[in-house]
Amino acid sequence: MNVNRRHLLTGTVGAAAVALTASACASEDGDSGSGGGKKVGIAMPTKTSERWIFDGDNLKASFEEQGYEVTLQYANDVAADQVSQIETMIGQGVNVLVIAAIDNKSLNGVLAQAKESDITVIAYDRLILDTPDVDYYTSFDNTKVGTLQGTYLVEKLGLDAGEAGPFNIELFAGALTDNNTKYFFNGAMEVLQPYIDGGQLVVLSGQTDLEQVATENWDGAVAQDRMETILTSFYTGGQQVQAVLAPYDGISRGIIAALDGQGYTTMPPVTGQDAEVDSVKYIIDGKQAMTVYKDTRALADVTVDMVVAVIDGKEPEINDDSTYDNGDHVVPAHLLEPVSVDVTNYQAELIDSGYIDEADLA
């Protein structure tokens, strides 16, 4: 991994957001580096989450640093638009596609077109399902993301130290169109389910199946509406929610807004993921308990190194060749380690590492 590329987020997040947006707009208008004929197409899902803006800009700058021409597109959570964007990239003659899919099953046709054109396809942080035309996968240990979230709640409630409870918990998961959702949720439930079965944790809503707790498009407003419904339907007799499993910071903030609206002055522990600035502020203020930090700078590095190897005719570095079966084949993967972050270690993990500028947390 080329650690010299890890420089993009060392300025302020506020300033970076402006630069990132400008960079993304430039790339969408056809701006490219001096790639010597080698082209990379990057398909990102949305600009509604700051992490995808960071991912896209990190990848674009890192590829251009290696001398590749880059096309970067965002599809604003519309799967059909992402298909169209990828078709355009294929027509432009890209050598490699790096895709963070909106819908993990909507790309089969367009990826078949890519394979006919001998284009290498890398699924970026979201596995693409039911197609033979995905070559590699770069991501984090997604099961561990959920394990970290579930473990944090168990420890925060004292269940690991013998507290009997019972404690009321509600469960949230991500979008069903994102393959990572099941890994996050299953990882968390491996930790939480024994306590639910033993009665130390109680889900008053009764909503425990993935299909019941999923959140369309990872949308915080959807999560807020569901949490409000749960509170007004199942917590009417003076009961309190005492913990919430939430898979992503945007969803966490929606849940916290619902709790705040119902008069919670002290928040129960609510988990999260992605270390978004607004949620780190919530952690500092005591509104959100934790987030799972995934250094997307490192993920960009791994992805770029993989592409460089492929284009040079070499075998890319793989550290998992058994976990990620997309329904057609096991996709060779390179996985990175996520980190649990709360008020005790955000300074060391996020500020001192340069991932977030401390001024943006004021």
C-alpha positions as CSV (number, residue, x, y, z in Angstrom):
1,M,0.0,0.0,0.0
2,N,1.3,3.4,-1.0
3,V,0.9,5.4,2.2
4,N,2.3,8.6,0.5
5,R,-1.1,9.0,-1.2
6,R,-2.8,9.5,2.2
7,H,-3.0,13.3,2.1
8,L,-6.4,14.2,0.9
9,L,-8.2,14.7,4.1
10,T,-5.6,16.4,6.2
11,G,-7.1,19.9,5.7
12,T,-10.4,21.0,7.2
13,V,-13.4,18.9,6.3
14,G,-15.3,22.1,5.4
15,A,-12.6,23.2,3.0
16,A,-12.3,19.7,1.7
17,A,-16.0,19.4,1.0
18,V,-15.8,22.4,-1.3
19,A,-12.7,21.1,-3.1
20,L,-14.2,17.6,-3.3
21,T,-17.4,18.9,-4.9
22,A,-15.5,21.0,-7.3
23,S,-13.3,18.1,-8.2
24,A,-16.3,15.8,-8.7
25,C,-18.0,18.4,-10.9
26,A,-14.8,18.8,-13.0
27,S,-14.5,15.0,-13.5
28,E,-18.1,14.8,-14.5
29,D,-17.5,17.4,-17.1
30,G,-14.8,15.2,-18.6
31,D,-11.6,16.4,-16.8
32,S,-8.9,13.8,-16.8
33,G,-5.2,13.3,-16.0
34,S,-2.3,12.4,-18.3
35,G,-3.1,8.8,-18.3
36,G,-0.9,7.6,-21.2
37,G,-4.0,5.9,-22.7
38,K,-5.0,4.0,-19.6
39,K,-8.4,5.0,-18.3
40,V,-10.3,4.3,-15.1
41,G,-14.0,4.8,-14.7
42,I,-15.3,5.4,-11.1
43,A,-19.0,5.0,-10.4
44,M,-20.1,6.2,-6.9
45,P,-23.6,5.9,-5.6
46,T,-24.5,9.3,-4.2
47,K,-23.4,12.7,-2.9
48,T,-25.9,12.7,0.0
49,S,-23.3,11.1,2.3
50,E,-20.0,12.9,2.8
51,R,-18.1,9.6,2.8
52,W,-18.9,8.9,-0.8
53,I,-17.7,12.3,-1.8
54,F,-14.5,11.6,0.1
55,D,-14.2,8.2,-1.5
56,G,-14.7,9.5,-5.0
57,D,-12.2,12.3,-4.7
58,N,-9.6,10.1,-3.0
59,L,-9.8,7.6,-5.8
60,K,-9.7,10.2,-8.5
61,A,-6.7,12.0,-7.2
62,S,-4.8,8.8,-6.4
63,F,-5.4,7.4,-9.9
64,E,-4.4,10.7,-11.5
65,E,-1.3,10.6,-9.3
66,Q,-0.4,7.3,-11.0
67,G,-1.0,8.9,-14.5
68,Y,-4.4,7.4,-15.4
69,E,-7.2,9.3,-17.1
70,V,-10.3,9.2,-14.7
71,T,-14.0,9.6,-15.2
72,L,-15.9,10.0,-11.9
73,Q,-19.7,9.9,-11.8
74,Y,-22.3,10.0,-9.0
75,A,-25.7,8.6,-9.6
76,N,-27.6,10.2,-6.7
77,D,-29.1,6.8,-5.6
78,V,-30.8,6.1,-8.9
79,A,-29.8,2.7,-10.1
80,A,-30.8,3.2,-13.7
81,D,-28.7,6.3,-13.8
82,Q,-25.7,4.4,-12.6
83,V,-26.2,1.8,-15.3
84,S,-26.3,4.6,-17.9
85,Q,-23.1,6.2,-16.5
86,I,-21.3,2.9,-16.6
87,E,-22.4,2.3,-20.2
88,T,-21.0,5.7,-21.1
89,M,-17.7,4.8,-19.4
90,I,-17.5,1.5,-21.4
91,G,-18.1,3.5,-24.6
92,Q,-15.2,5.8,-23.6
93,G,-12.9,2.8,-23.5
94,V,-12.0,2.6,-19.9
95,N,-9.6,-0.2,-18.9
96,V,-10.9,-0.7,-15.4
97,L,-14.3,0.1,-13.7
98,V,-14.4,0.8,-9.9
99,I,-18.0,0.6,-8.8
100,A,-19.8,1.3,-5.5
101,A,-23.2,-0.1,-6.5
102,I,-26.5,1.5,-5.6
103,D,-28.4,-1.7,-6.2
104,N,-26.3,-4.9,-6.0
105,K,-28.4,-6.8,-8.5
106,S,-29.1,-4.1,-11.2
107,L,-25.7,-4.1,-13.0
108,N,-25.6,-7.6,-14.5
109,G,-26.3,-6.5,-18.1
110,V,-23.9,-3.6,-18.1
111,L,-21.2,-5.6,-16.5
112,A,-21.6,-8.3,-19.2
113,Q,-20.9,-5.4,-21.7
114,A,-17.8,-4.5,-19.7
115,K,-16.5,-8.1,-19.8
116,E,-17.1,-8.2,-23.6
117,S,-14.8,-5.2,-23.8
118,D,-12.2,-6.9,-21.6
119,I,-12.7,-4.4,-18.8
120,T,-11.6,-5.4,-15.3
121,V,-14.4,-4.7,-12.7
122,I,-13.7,-4.0,-9.1
123,A,-16.6,-3.8,-6.7
124,Y,-15.8,-1.0,-4.3
125,D,-17.0,-1.4,-0.7
126,R,-20.3,-2.9,-1.9
127,L,-20.3,-6.4,-3.4
128,I,-22.2,-6.8,-6.7
129,L,-24.3,-9.9,-6.8
130,D,-25.3,-12.7,-9.2
131,T,-22.9,-11.9,-12.0
132,P,-19.7,-13.7,-13.2
133,D,-18.3,-10.3,-14.3
134,V,-16.9,-9.0,-11.0
135,D,-13.2,-9.6,-10.8
136,Y,-12.2,-8.2,-7.4
137,Y,-13.7,-6.6,-4.3
138,T,-12.1,-4.0,-2.0
139,S,-13.8,-3.2,1.3
140,F,-13.5,-3.4,5.1
141,D,-14.3,-6.4,7.3
142,N,-18.0,-5.8,7.2
143,T,-19.0,-8.5,9.7
144,K,-16.5,-6.9,12.2
145,V,-18.3,-3.6,11.7
146,G,-21.4,-5.1,13.1
147,T,-19.5,-7.0,15.8
148,L,-18.0,-3.8,17.0
149,Q,-21.4,-2.1,17.2
150,G,-23.0,-5.0,19.0
151,T,-20.1,-5.4,21.4
152,Y,-20.1,-1.7,22.3
153,L,-23.8,-1.9,23.3
154,V,-23.2,-5.0,25.4
155,E,-20.3,-3.4,27.2
156,K,-22.1,0.0,27.6
157,L,-25.1,-1.8,29.2
158,G,-22.8,-3.9,31.4
159,L,-24.2,-7.1,30.2
160,D,-20.6,-8.5,29.8
161,A,-20.0,-7.7,33.4
162,G,-23.1,-9.5,34.7
163,E,-25.9,-6.9,34.5
164,A,-29.1,-8.8,34.3
165,G,-31.3,-6.2,32.7
166,P,-33.7,-6.4,31.1
167,F,-32.8,-3.5,28.8
168,N,-35.1,-2.4,26.0
169,I,-33.3,-2.3,22.6
170,E,-34.4,-1.4,19.1
171,L,-32.7,-2.6,15.9
172,F,-32.0,-0.8,12.7
173,A,-30.2,-2.0,9.5
174,G,-29.2,-0.5,6.2
175,A,-30.7,-0.8,2.7
176,L,-31.6,-4.3,1.5
177,T,-30.1,-3.3,-1.9
178,D,-26.7,-3.1,-0.3
179,N,-25.0,-6.5,0.2
180,N,-23.0,-5.1,3.2
181,T,-26.3,-4.6,5.2
182,K,-26.5,-8.3,6.0
183,Y,-22.9,-8.5,7.1
184,F,-23.3,-5.5,9.4
185,F,-26.5,-6.8,10.8
186,N,-25.5,-10.4,11.2
187,G,-22.2,-9.4,12.8
188,A,-24.1,-7.3,15.4
189,M,-26.7,-10.0,16.0
190,E,-24.1,-12.7,16.7
191,V,-23.3,-10.6,19.7
192,L,-26.8,-9.4,20.7
193,Q,-28.9,-12.5,19.9
194,P,-27.8,-14.5,22.9
195,Y,-28.9,-11.7,25.2
196,I,-32.2,-11.3,23.4
197,D,-32.8,-15.1,23.7
198,G,-31.8,-14.9,27.4
199,G,-34.2,-12.0,28.1
200,Q,-31.5,-9.5,29.1
201,L,-32.3,-7.5,26.0
202,V,-35.9,-7.0,25.0
203,V,-37.1,-5.7,21.6
204,L,-40.5,-4.2,22.5
205,S,-41.5,-3.6,18.9
206,G,-40.9,-7.2,18.1
207,Q,-39.1,-6.2,15.0
208,T,-35.9,-8.3,14.8
209,D,-35.8,-9.7,11.2
210,L,-33.6,-8.0,8.7
211,E,-36.5,-7.2,6.4
212,Q,-38.3,-5.5,9.3
213,V,-35.5,-3.3,10.4
214,A,-33.9,-2.4,7.0
215,T,-33.8,1.3,6.1
216,E,-34.5,2.2,2.4
217,N,-31.5,4.0,0.8
218,W,-29.8,4.3,4.2
219,D,-32.0,7.3,4.6
220,G,-31.9,9.0,8.0
221,A,-35.4,10.5,7.5
222,V,-36.8,7.0,6.9
223,A,-35.1,5.8,10.1
224,Q,-36.5,8.8,12.0
225,D,-40.1,8.0,10.9
226,R,-39.7,4.4,11.9
227,M,-38.3,5.3,15.3
228,E,-41.1,7.7,15.9
229,T,-43.6,5.0,15.0
230,I,-41.9,2.6,17.4
231,L,-41.9,5.1,20.2
232,T,-45.6,6.0,19.8
233,S,-46.7,2.5,19.3
234,F,-44.7,0.4,21.8
235,Y,-43.4,2.8,24.4
236,T,-46.6,4.3,25.7
237,G,-46.6,3.0,29.3
238,G,-43.5,4.8,30.6
239,Q,-41.0,2.4,29.1
240,Q,-37.8,3.8,27.8
241,V,-35.5,2.8,24.9
242,Q,-32.2,1.9,26.6
243,A,-30.1,1.0,23.5
244,V,-30.3,1.3,19.7
245,L,-28.4,-0.7,17.1
246,A,-27.9,1.7,14.2
247,P,-25.7,0.8,11.2
248,Y,-24.7,4.2,9.9
249,D,-24.3,7.7,11.2
250,G,-27.0,9.3,9.0
251,I,-29.5,6.7,10.3
252,S,-28.2,7.3,13.8
253,R,-28.9,11.0,13.6
254,G,-32.4,10.3,12.4
255,I,-33.0,8.0,15.4
256,I,-31.6,10.6,17.8
257,A,-33.9,13.2,16.3
258,A,-36.9,10.9,17.0
259,L,-35.8,10.3,20.5
260,D,-35.2,14.0,21.1
261,G,-38.7,14.7,19.7
262,Q,-40.2,12.3,22.3
263,G,-38.5,14.1,25.2
264,Y,-35.4,12.1,25.7
265,T,-33.0,14.4,27.5
266,T,-30.4,11.7,28.1
267,M,-29.8,9.5,25.0
268,P,-29.5,5.8,25.2
269,P,-26.4,4.4,23.5
270,V,-26.9,4.6,19.8
271,T,-24.3,3.1,17.5
272,G,-23.1,4.3,14.0
273,Q,-20.7,4.0,11.2
274,D,-18.5,6.2,8.9
275,A,-17.3,8.8,11.4
276,E,-19.2,11.6,9.8
277,V,-18.4,15.0,11.2
278,D,-21.9,15.7,12.4
279,S,-22.0,12.4,14.3
280,V,-18.5,12.9,15.8
281,K,-19.9,16.2,17.1
282,Y,-22.9,14.2,18.5
283,I,-20.4,11.8,20.2
284,I,-18.5,14.7,21.8
285,D,-21.9,16.1,23.0
286,G,-23.1,12.8,24.4
287,K,-25.9,12.4,21.9
288,Q,-24.4,9.4,19.9
289,A,-22.4,6.8,21.7
290,M,-20.0,5.5,19.1
291,T,-19.3,5.2,15.4
292,V,-17.2,2.7,13.4
293,Y,-14.4,4.5,11.6
294,K,-13.3,3.2,8.2
295,D,-10.3,5.0,6.8
296,T,-11.5,5.5,3.2
297,R,-8.0,7.0,2.4
298,A,-6.6,3.5,3.0
299,L,-9.4,1.9,0.9
300,A,-8.6,4.2,-2.0
301,D,-4.9,3.2,-1.6
302,V,-5.7,-0.5,-1.7
303,T,-8.0,-0.1,-4.7
304,V,-5.5,2.0,-6.7
305,D,-2.7,-0.5,-5.9
306,M,-5.0,-3.3,-7.2
307,V,-5.7,-1.5,-10.4
308,V,-2.0,-0.8,-11.0
309,A,-1.2,-4.5,-10.5
310,V,-4.0,-5.5,-12.9
311,I,-2.9,-3.1,-15.7
312,D,0.7,-4.1,-15.2
313,G,-0.3,-7.8,-15.7
314,K,0.4,-8.7,-12.1
315,E,-1.6,-10.5,-9.5
316,P,-3.1,-7.9,-7.0
317,E,-2.8,-8.4,-3.3
318,I,-5.7,-10.4,-1.9
319,N,-6.3,-11.2,1.8
320,D,-9.7,-13.0,1.6
321,D,-10.6,-15.6,-1.0
322,S,-13.5,-17.3,0.8
323,T,-16.0,-14.9,2.4
324,Y,-17.6,-13.0,-0.4
325,D,-19.7,-15.3,-2.6
326,N,-21.7,-13.1,-4.9
327,G,-24.1,-15.9,-5.9
328,D,-22.0,-16.8,-9.0
329,H,-18.5,-17.1,-7.5
330,V,-16.3,-16.2,-4.6
331,V,-14.9,-12.8,-5.4
332,P,-11.3,-12.3,-4.4
333,A,-11.1,-9.5,-1.9
334,H,-8.8,-7.2,0.0
335,L,-10.3,-6.2,3.3
336,L,-9.3,-3.5,5.8
337,E,-9.9,-3.4,9.6
338,P,-12.6,-1.0,11.0
339,V,-12.1,0.7,14.3
340,S,-14.6,1.5,17.1
341,V,-14.6,5.2,18.0
342,D,-16.3,6.9,20.9
343,V,-15.6,9.9,23.2
344,T,-12.5,8.2,24.7
345,N,-10.5,7.8,21.4
346,Y,-11.9,10.0,18.7
347,Q,-9.0,12.4,19.2
348,A,-6.4,9.8,18.5
349,E,-8.2,8.0,15.7
350,L,-9.8,10.8,13.8
351,I,-8.0,14.1,14.7
352,D,-4.4,13.0,15.2
353,S,-4.6,10.8,12.1
354,G,-5.7,13.8,10.0
355,Y,-9.0,12.2,9.0
356,I,-10.9,15.2,10.4
357,D,-9.7,18.7,11.2
358,E,-10.4,19.5,14.8
359,A,-11.7,23.0,13.8
360,D,-14.6,21.3,12.1
361,L,-15.8,19.9,15.4
362,A,-16.1,23.2,17.1
